[in-house]
Amino acid sequence: MRCDVLTLFPQLLEAFRRTGVLGRAVESGLVEIAVHDLRDWAGNRWGQVDDEPYGGGAGMVIMAPPVLRAVRAIEAMDPRPARTIVLTPRGRVFDQALAAELAQAPRMVLLCGRYEGFDERVTAILEPEEVSIGDFILGGGEVAAMAVIEAVARLVPGVVGDPASVEEDSFFAGLLDHPSYTRPPEVEGHAVPKVLRSGHHERIRRWRLEEAVRATVARRPDLLERHWNEYTDEVRAIVRRFAPELAARLGRDGR
Ligand code: SAM
């Protein structure tokens, strides 16, 4: 997969694309991350890409022409079709389902705003997808782009060495993850649950599944509503034990 990032602060992506699991994926060629400085398409000697908003008011707006030039040039750098995405608080809220969808694409082009964001004509002309990473305001789209790239890259086959580790993550199966423990066996009076030291694989699997359901019931019951249809009979039976009323309602609604 190839990710192109258009930004006013390319240096913010430098350590990110060299570090950890993603750094190894980039080194091995599984993921390519190309970072582009919007000022390269400014079209003026000063590299100016923003201007005051029509109608007045606080902050600056990123001008449309440099963005249009940049995106067209970047899209032409590779013949594969790209999902072109503007990071913006008004976009579709990013989640694991969207990450999985994007991981199927050969390319993403991510546009990072700053200041008051982009001139509206960027959206009108390029008709990009709009993605938000949540209901809060960042200073720029770079952190949002990194969140999207990291979540998507983890789902590209081969990036995470053991695919089971991705499949057991929170949200992958519509459940939160189970708790994890490592040495030492006891910390300030808190012992590791006995079953995890039993060596009994089936009991461990079952305990982890129950704990995942328990955590989801307690912390994110909205996930149960959204994913009820996708759960196995085993998961539904555990939900019935922990949250009988909710399970009855979800079963009745035929979701
Ligand atoms: N005035 C804009 C608004 O209220 O929608 C906020 C602009 S914000 C200070 C600057 C840039 O940060 C945005 O153009 C966008 O690229 C990025 N940004 C801020 N919050 C974001 C979020 N929750 N998700 C994705 N991008 C975000």
Residues whose N, C-alpha, C, O or C-beta is under 5 A from the ligand:
A	BS01	SAM	L87 T88 P89 L111 C112 G113 R114 Y115 E116 G117 F118 V131 S132 I133 G134 F136 I137 L138 G139 G140 G141 A144
